[in-house]
Amino acid sequence: MNAQQLDFFEMPTVKGKLSGQIDKLEFGLIRDKTGGKLGVVYGTYEEVETYCDMNDCWVDRYLDHVAPSTVRAGCTYIGQGVDPYELQIGFDYTNHSKKVDNSF
């Protein structure tokens, strides 16, 4: 296979859902009907807007430059597929499951 045959824009899927689209994520500060803060959610633009429509809330503003530690600590992933900010804890090959012990 040569370079012309490769499709560099083909997105990988996990169980039929798109994954690996960290460059398309939007972070939205959402509010309820009365204007109270509900928190920060993230996903693609369409996912954030759909989430707000389904939960009767609205996006106050979209945030830029959110630190990964902040995302893991206080933001909710509402997208499809694998959360790109999920802390990787490893894999236990003897039991064929995620590692439970976080000691390194």
N, C-alpha and C positions, 0 to 999 in steps of 0.2 A: 504494500500500500504506500503510495507516495503522498506528498503534502496536498496535492490538488484533490485527492479523494477523501481527505479528512473533513468532517463537518465540525468546526470548532464552536459553532453556536448551538449545537444540539444539547439540550438540557438533560441532565441525569434525572431519573425518576426513582422514587422509593415507593414500592407497592402501588404503582400507577399514579402517584402524586408527584408534582414537580418539587425538586429540592435544589439547593445550591444557588438560590437567587438572592444572595445577600446584597447584591448591588441594586436590587429593586425594592428593598424594604423601606417602608415609611414608618416613622414614629409619630403617633398622634396623641395629643393631650385631649382626652375626651371629657365632656361635661354632661350632666343630666339636664332635664327640662328646666329646672330652677337655676341652673348655672353652677351647681356644686361640682367640684372635681371628682371624677370617677377613677382617674389614674391615666397611665400611659400604656397604650397598646401598640403592637407593631405587626406588620405584615405588608403585603403589597398595597398600593393605593386602593385598588378595588376591594380587597379584603377588609381594610379599615372602614371604608365607606359602607360596605354591606353590613359589617358588624354594628355600626352606628344605626343604620336603618332598622335592623332587626331588634335592637335593644333600646330603641327610643331615646337615643342620645345624639350628640353632635361633636364634631371635631373643633375644638377651640383654635388650635394651631398645630402645624406639623413642626417637629423639632429636627435640628441638624446637629451633627457631631455629638452623638450620645456615646459615652464611654462604655465599652463592653461590660465592665464591672457594674456600672449603673443599670444596664439592661438586665443583667442576671439578677440583680438585687431587687428591682422594683417595677419591671415592665412585664406585661402579659403578652405572650405570643398568641395571636389569633389566626395565624396563617395555616395553610395546608402543608403537609409533609413534615420534615424534620426541622426542629427549631435550630437555626444556625448558631445561636448563642448558648445552646445547652452545654453545660460543663461536661466534658468528656471524662468519664471515670474509668475507662478501660474495659477489657473483656476477659472473663475467666474462661480459658480454653478447656479446663478440666470439666467444668459444669455446663459449658456452652451458654453462658448468660453474662449479663453485666456484672462487673465487680461490685461488691457491697462494701468492702473495706477500702477506705480512701487513703490509707497510709502508704506512702511511697518510699 
